[in-house]
Amino acid sequence: MRFVHAGCGINALSSLQNHANSIYCRNCVGLISVAHQAIWRLSSVSNHRIKTMPASN
C-alpha cells in the first residue's frame, strides 16, 4: 500500500491558489449573469411600454 502525504509545498499552495481563482471566477461570472439579466429585463419592460403607449395626435 502506498500513502501520499500532501505537505505544504509548492504544489499544495498552487492548488489552494487555483481553488481561490476558481471561486473568484465563478463569482465574477455570477455577477455578469445577474447584470445581464437585469439589463435584459429593463430593455424588455421599456420595449413593452413603447409598444403599448397610445399614439398621441
HELIX and SHEET records of a PDB file:
HELIX    1   1 ILE A   10  THR A   52  1                                  43    
END                                                                             
